Amino acid sequence: MGKLLELAKIPEPFEEGSVQVWLDESRVDQVLKAHFDENIPGGSKSSEFINETIDFIHTIAPLDQHKKVVDLGCGPGLYAQKLAKKGYEVVGVDFNPKSIEYARQEAAKEDLSIEYRNEDMTSIELESEFDVALLIYEIYSVFSPENRKKILNNIHRGLKPGGLVLLDVLSEHSYEKFETQFMWGLTRKDNPFSPKKHLSLYASVKYPDYVTLSKNLLVFDDGELVNYHYWNQHFTIESLQKEVNDSGFTIEKVYADVNGAEYQSDLDTFAVILKKK
């Protein structure tokens, strides 16, 4: 009971849970499944949206000038495969070994020459070799300020002069909409975390400085306790501009999303093209 009470506490901003859902060996199959179901929270976008994004990347980074792409947080390679079929030289990076294993198998089936690396983007070593970096599906928003700086520095080092970054984040509008909740309940058959029967304690907490937390504490009948913290940093265009500028980038243009849709201030996300100074 003591451990349960300790894990149920409201944490300090960006404090880690007992395990990261993307690396939890007991739930790797559930995480991989989520990549292929747009109806699962955290799942991938629709095929139509992905195709629009690939076309947009081809528009802003034509092959004759931007041949080599690194896809950070590539998951099972949904974007990397399509970019490789367009003719790009792609390196996909993800710290989930299950997703990388799947991506490698799919690339082999399609006879695609994609380099997949099972690494952490906060510590990956890249050296002035890429024309474009992708960091999409609001991945950047889940990291602490310290780790975001590490990621931007790694990307900056890995890009050629004038290299581009396609990046999307959660907006201040999504922060204003975020509701504080505390709920509990027994598992459902379609539970995204585990098919095993368990009690789920959920909290959504709003912090100052545009930070939010979705916290899931799973209590299994065998006594196992699993505590996931899903943090998000929400941005204004101005706050993101300052953050990327400090790491050697400028914002070239702002969009509604990574498919190139026109920016609107009342959306939950926005996307930017960054350029290495």
N, C-alpha and C positions, 0 to 999 in steps of 0.2 A: 504493500500500500504506500510505503514511503516513496518508492521509486515512481509510482503513478502520480503522486502529488507533486513530486519534483518536476516531472515531465509536463505536467499540466499548467505550470506557471507561465505567465506571459513573459516572453524573452526580451532581451535588449535588441535593438535594431540589428539585423543581419546575423544574429546568433544562430549557429547551425543546430539542426535537430539531431536526434540520435543516429539518423541515417539519411542519406540523400536518396530520394525515390528513384533517380535515374541509375543508381549504382546498387540498389537493394537486390541481392541475388534471389530473394524469395519472390520478387515481383517484376523481374526483368521481362518476362513474357507479356505481362500486362502493359508495361511501358512501351514495348515494341508494337503491340496491337494498337495502342493509342495513336501511333503515327499514321495509321491507315484509316482512321475513323474521325471525320471532322466533327462528329457529334459528341465525342469524348472531350471533356475539358483538357486542354493541353495537346489535343490531337492536331493533325496536320490540316492545312487548308484544302479546299477542293481541287480536283485535277484542273478544272478550268482556271482557277486562280493561279495555280502553279505555272500553267502554260503562259498566262498573261505576264507573270513575273519573269519567266525566261525570255519572252519577247522583249520586255522592257530592258532587261540586262543587255540583250543584244543591241538595243537601240542606243543606250548610254555608253556601252563599252564594245564597239564593233571589233570583230575578230582581227582586222588588219592592224589594230593599235593596242588591243588588250587581250592577248592570247591566253595568259595564264591566270587562273582563278583559284583562290583558296576559300572553301566553304567551311566556316567555323560553326560548330554545332550542327553538322550535316545530318545527324540522325541516320536513318537507313538509306540515305543517298537519293532522295526523291528529286532534289534540284540538281545534284551533281550529275546524275545520269543524263538528264535532259540537256544540261550544258555540254557534256561530253559529246552527245549526239549532234550538237550544233557545230562542234569542231574545236571547242575550248580544251585546253589542257587543265585538268581539274585535280586539285588535292582536297580531299574531304577530311575534316578533323572532328572527332567526337570522343568524349571520355566514357561513353557507354559501350562496353565491349560487344554486347549483344547486337546493337545497332550496326557497329562497324563490321561484325562478322556477316550479318545479313547483306549489308551494302556490297561487300567484297564478292559474295556469292552471286548477287544479281549482276554485278559488273562482269563477272566471268561468263555468266549465261549469255549476256548481250555482246560479249567480246569487246568490252569497252576498256580503254587504258586509263583507269582512274586510280590514283594513289590514295588509299585510305589510311589514316593515322589515328590510332587509339591513344589520344593524348588530351591533356587538360589545356584549354586555351589560355589559362592564366600563367602557364609556365612553358608553353611551347616555344621552340626556337625557330624563328623564321629570319631569313637573311636576304633582303633586297632582291627577291626573285619574282614577285607577283605583280600583276597589273591591276587586279581587282580582288578585294576581300568582301565576302558576304558574312553578315552577322544579323540574321533575320529571324522573324517570328518572335520578336520582343525578348530574345535571349539576353540581350545586354541589360535589360531592366532587372533581372533577377540577381545580379551580382552586387556585392558591397562596393562602396566608393573606392576602397583600396584595390579590390580585384578588377574593377572597371578600368582603373588607371593602368594596371598591369596589362590588361587585354589591349587597350589602345596603344600602349608602348610596344607591345609585341607585334601588333599589326603595322604600326608605323615603321618599325625596323624591317618587317618582311615585305613592304611595298617598294617598288621602284619609284624614283622621283616622279611626282605628279600622279601617283597611283590613286585609285578610287576605292571608296568603301560604301556599300549599300547597307544601311542600318535602320532598324525600326525600333520604336520604344512606346511605352505607355504614356498617355498624355495627362495633363493636369485635369482635363475633363473627366477622365476615368477615375482619378483620385477623388474628385468632388462627388461622383456617383457612388463610390465605394461605401458599403454599409457595414457597420459593426454588428456581428452576430455571434451567438453562442448556442450550439446545438449538439444534441447527441442522438444516437439511434443505432439499431441493429443493422447489420449488413444487408444490402439488397443483392439480388442475383446479378445485377449489372454493375456492381461496385467497381470503380476503376483501379482500386488499390489491391484488392485481394479477393479471390473467390471463396476463401475460407470464412467461416462464420466468425464475426467479431463485433465488438462494440466500438463505435466510432464517436469520438469527441472532437467537435470542430469549432474553431474560433476564427473569426475574421476581425483583425485589429487594425485600426488606423492610427498612424504615428505622425508626429510633426514632420516638416520638411519633405512632404510628398512621398512618404514611405508607407507601404501597407504589408500586412502579413496574412496569409491563409495557413492556418495551423491544423494539422490532422494528427490525432493521437488514436492509434488502433490498439484495442485491448482484446487479445485472443484467449480462448478458453483454456489453453495450455499454459497461460501465464506470460506469454510473449507480449512485450510492449514495443510498439514502433511509433516514433515521433517524427513527423515530417514538417519542416518549415519551408513554406514557399513565399519568399520575399519578392517585393516589387518596388522599384524606384520609378516614380512618375515624373515626367519632365515637362517643362515649358520649352519652347524653342530657344529662349534666352539661356536657360540653365544648361541645356545640352550644348549650345554654342560655346559657353564658357568652358565646359568640361572637355570637349574635344579640342578646343583651341589650345588649352594648356598642354595637350599631348601632341601638338604639331599638326592639327588638321583645321581646315575651314569647311563650313557648310556651304556647298555649292547651290543646293536647291532643296526645298521641302515639298513633300508629297503626302497624300492621305495614307498611302500604303506602298509596299515594295513592288506592286504591279504598276506603279506610275500614275495612279489616280490623282486627281487634283486635290490639293490640300483643303481641308475644312476644319475650322477651329472647334467644332462641336463633336468630333469623333474621339473614340477611346484610344486611338493610336495615331502616330504620324511617322513618316519615314523621311530619311535624309540621304543625300549623296554627299559624302565627305571627300575632300581632296587633300592629299599629303602636301604640306607646304614645301 
